[in-house]
Amino acid sequence: MSYGIFRVNKELTAVLDKEAVKLEPSLAMLTDQQVMYIILVYDYIDSPYRLKPLEEKQKIARDRLFEGNDPEKLANVKKAIKAYQGLIYDSRRSQIEIYKTKISKLQKVFDGEDDNKAMQDIIKTIDIIRKDQDRIEKEVAIDEEKIELRGGNKLTFIEQWKLKQQNSIQK
C-alpha cells in the first residue's frame, strides 16, 4: 500500500498514485526524473533527504538527477511542485522545514564567528529552535499514530488529505 502521493516500484522508479493524479492532473505530465526530483526535495515521508534543509535537498536532487542546475529540465516542474505541496501541505511540517533551514543558516554563521558572546547567543537560539522543532515533530508523530484503521492498516496520504478536507468543510 502506498502512503504518499508517490510510491517507488520494484524497478526503483517513482509511480504516481492514481488518486493524486485525479486531484492534480499536472502531476501526470512529469517525466520520471521530474517526479523523482519532487520526491527527493518535497516529500515529507519518502524522501531519503527529508531531514535536510530545503536548499541542500534541492542541490542534492539537481546534482543527482540533472547533473547540476539545468533550468530547462526544472522549468515545467514549478507548477507541479506547487500542486504537490498543496496536496500534502501540513503547517506543522512546513514549520519544521523552516526550522531546519534557520538552524542550518545559524550554524554557518556560528562557523565564521569568533566572539564568545555571539557564539553563545547563536547556540541558545539554535537550542530554542530545536526544542520547538522536537515538540512539533512529537505532535505530528502522535497524530500519525491516531490515524490507524482496524487490522493495523493506515490511511494513505491521499485518504488523510481527503479526511482533512472533509473535516475543514464541516467546521
ZIWOBEL-V186724 format. One record per residue. PHI is phi in whole degrees, -180 to 180 (* if undefined). Layout:
phi
PHI
PHI
This chain:
phi
*
-89
-100
-120
-73
-116
-139
-104
-91
-61
-84
60
-118
-85
-124
-73
-69
-59
-66
-65
-64
-64
-74
-146
-61
-63
-68
-72
-87
-84
-79
-59
-64
-67
-61
-64
-59
-63
-62
-64
-93
-112
-78
-75
-107
-97
-72
-68
-104
-59
-88
-92
-65
-54
-59
-68
-62
-62
-65
-60
-65
-60
-64
-72
-100
-121
52
105
-85
-115
-57
-64
-74
-103
-58
-85
-86
-57
-65
-67
-62
-61
-64
-61
-63
-65
-72
-104
-54
-140
-58
-69
-67
-64
-64
-61
-62
-63
-61
-60
-66
-63
-62
-60
-65
-65
-65
-68
-64
-59
-59
-95
-94
-116
-78
-60
-63
-64
-65
-64
-63
-64
-61
-62
-64
-61
-61
-62
-63
-63
-63
-69
-60
-61
-60
-66
-61
-66
-59
-62
-62
-64
-63
-66
-68
-68
-90
-109
-104
-58
85
84
-75
-116
-69
-70
-62
-63
-64
-63
-62
-62
-62
-62
-61
-63
-64
-72
-70
-71
-79
